[in-house]
Amino acid sequence: MGFQMTAIEVAGLGALNTDYLYRVERILDDGEAVVNETKLSPGGSAANTIYGLAKLGVNTGVMGVVGDDAEGKVSIQDFQTVGVDTSQIRVKPGARTGSVLCLSDRLGRRSLYVAPGANNLLTMDDLDLTYINRTGILHISSFADDRQFKVLLELMGRLDSSVKVSFAPGVLHSTKRLKALTPILARTYVLFINQNELRQLTGKDVIVGAENCLKQGCHIVAVTLGKGMRLELGKGVSHREVIAASYIRDADNEYAIEATSQTIISEADTTGAGDAFAAGFLYGLLQGKGLEECGRLGNIVAWFSISKIGTRESLPTLIELAKRYRELYNQEL
């Protein structure tokens, strides 16, 4: 093939941003508050997931656009430190790399302000279809602008059937109607979504909302539930109530991944927790694990990610993940 030494197992496509993170006393409507901690780090939803997978030793690549500024360089270098293939990142002359101002408070509330910058310049011509169609999983996340949403829709029609799509719509795409997302959902193998996004997308609660997404063509729906949520599962004799940190379902089964005391952190910076969950879950899928185990791995990686401010700093290595898994479940990974 001469194209690359080893096939890319997961390639990511989404906005590439610089995150400006401010840990504040409280989120304001109006007024003044103290900033307790600040951090600047490369971000973007699919980008964070790809970074997390690379840190676990998965062969990954990333696609997207940055500006020809210092932030763009840092973004590319950050991927390279964990071995992500950056050959598909396009640098747009004269453009500013996208940025996100993120405020998070002690209650875990967040407000995000997005300046898309170079991300708004991505077109179909920036994507190498040969490269994409040779990857095992294409992990996509949202763009702020409608033109890039149309690029994603067009891409769905040009993918080989061998490519599995995993999709994290995030807030930006969840506010679109279910119908608008149908072309992507119909092609989605795993949908990663949190409970608020799921409600926005479907207008339903966790369990019915997940069913609705399966009806659109998704094979697996993985819903993250933040600090834990009470779910009622099963009917009749098998009826039970659990406090779950995530809820996973496919056509045949549903799994509530229980929140353990070790996986709940109050006062945590939750920025990037969903991206980290996706990294752990996809790692499990690549290893041929069952959905329940994938959900557990997702929860553990998310737990690592929120133990420090910033989205990537505290993502685990495979050794750390395996150790934590052993501690919690008394099993080898």
Secondary structure in CASP SS format (residue, H / E / C, confidence):
PFRMAT SS
TARGET T0000
AUTHOR 0000-0000-0000
METHOD secondary structure of the structure
MODEL  1
M C 1.00
G C 1.00
F C 1.00
Q C 1.00
M C 1.00
T C 1.00
A C 1.00
I C 1.00
E C 1.00
V E 1.00
A E 1.00
G E 1.00
L E 1.00
G C 1.00
A C 1.00
L C 1.00
N E 1.00
T E 1.00
D E 1.00
Y E 1.00
L E 1.00
Y E 1.00
R E 1.00
V E 1.00
E C 1.00
R C 1.00
I C 1.00
L C 1.00
D C 1.00
D C 1.00
G C 1.00
E C 1.00
A C 1.00
V C 1.00
V E 1.00
N E 1.00
E E 1.00
T E 1.00
K E 1.00
L E 1.00
S E 1.00
P E 1.00
G E 1.00
G C 1.00
S H 1.00
A H 1.00
A H 1.00
N H 1.00
T H 1.00
I H 1.00
Y H 1.00
G H 1.00
L H 1.00
A H 1.00
K H 1.00
L C 1.00
G C 1.00
V C 1.00
N C 1.00
T E 1.00
G E 1.00
V E 1.00
M E 1.00
G E 1.00
V E 1.00
V E 1.00
G E 1.00
D C 1.00
D C 1.00
A H 1.00
E H 1.00
G H 1.00
K H 1.00
V H 1.00
S H 1.00
I H 1.00
Q H 1.00
D H 1.00
F H 1.00
Q H 1.00
T H 1.00
V C 1.00
G C 1.00
V C 1.00
D E 1.00
T E 1.00
S E 1.00
Q E 1.00
I E 1.00
R E 1.00
V E 1.00
K E 1.00
P C 1.00
G C 1.00
A C 1.00
R C 1.00
T C 1.00
G E 1.00
S E 1.00
V E 1.00
L E 1.00
C E 1.00
L E 1.00
S E 1.00
D E 1.00
R C 1.00
L C 1.00
G C 1.00
R C 1.00
R E 1.00
S E 1.00
L E 1.00
Y E 1.00
V E 1.00
A E 1.00
P C 1.00
G H 1.00
A H 1.00
N H 1.00
N H 1.00
L H 1.00
L C 1.00
T C 1.00
M H 1.00
D H 1.00
D H 1.00
L C 1.00
D C 1.00
L H 1.00
T H 1.00
Y H 1.00
I H 1.00
N H 1.00
R C 1.00
T C 1.00
G C 1.00
I E 1.00
L E 1.00
H E 1.00
I E 1.00
S E 1.00
S C 1.00
F C 1.00
A C 1.00
D C 1.00
D H 1.00
R H 1.00
Q H 1.00
F H 1.00
K H 1.00
V H 1.00
L H 1.00
L H 1.00
E H 1.00
L H 1.00
M H 1.00
G C 1.00
R C 1.00
L C 1.00
D C 1.00
S C 1.00
S C 1.00
V C 1.00
K E 1.00
V E 1.00
S E 1.00
F E 1.00
A E 1.00
P C 1.00
G H 1.00
V H 1.00
L H 1.00
H H 1.00
S H 1.00
T C 1.00
K C 1.00
R C 1.00
L H 1.00
K H 1.00
A H 1.00
L H 1.00
T H 1.00
P H 1.00
I H 1.00
L H 1.00
A C 1.00
R C 1.00
T E 1.00
Y E 1.00
V E 1.00
L E 1.00
F E 1.00
I E 1.00
N E 1.00
Q H 1.00
N H 1.00
E H 1.00
L H 1.00
R H 1.00
Q H 1.00
L H 1.00
T H 1.00
G C 1.00
K C 1.00
D C 1.00
V H 1.00
I H 1.00
V H 1.00
G H 1.00
A H 1.00
E H 1.00
N H 1.00
C H 1.00
L H 1.00
K H 1.00
Q C 1.00
G C 1.00
C C 1.00
H C 1.00
I E 1.00
V E 1.00
A E 1.00
V E 1.00
T E 1.00
L E 1.00
G E 1.00
K E 1.00
G E 1.00
M E 1.00
R E 1.00
L E 1.00
E E 1.00
L E 1.00
G C 1.00
K C 1.00
G H 1.00
V H 1.00
S H 1.00
H C 1.00
R E 1.00
E E 1.00
V E 1.00
I E 1.00
A E 1.00
A E 1.00
S E 1.00
Y E 1.00
I E 1.00
R E 1.00
D C 1.00
A C 1.00
D C 1.00
N C 1.00
E E 1.00
Y E 1.00
A E 1.00
I E 1.00
E E 1.00
A C 1.00
T C 1.00
S H 1.00
Q H 1.00
T H 1.00
I C 1.00
I C 1.00
S C 1.00
E C 1.00
A C 1.00
D C 1.00
T C 1.00
T C 1.00
G C 1.00
A H 1.00
G H 1.00
D H 1.00
A H 1.00
F H 1.00
A H 1.00
A H 1.00
G H 1.00
F H 1.00
L H 1.00
Y H 1.00
G H 1.00
L H 1.00
L H 1.00
Q C 1.00
G C 1.00
K C 1.00
G C 1.00
L H 1.00
E H 1.00
E H 1.00
C H 1.00
G H 1.00
R H 1.00
L H 1.00
G H 1.00
N H 1.00
I H 1.00
V H 1.00
A H 1.00
W H 1.00
F H 1.00
S H 1.00
I C 1.00
S C 1.00
K C 1.00
I C 1.00
G C 1.00
T C 1.00
R C 1.00
E C 1.00
S C 1.00
L C 1.00
P C 1.00
T C 1.00
L H 1.00
I H 1.00
E H 1.00
L H 1.00
A H 1.00
K H 1.00
R H 1.00
Y H 1.00
R H 1.00
E H 1.00
L H 1.00
Y H 1.00
N C 1.00
Q C 1.00
E C 1.00
L C 1.00
END
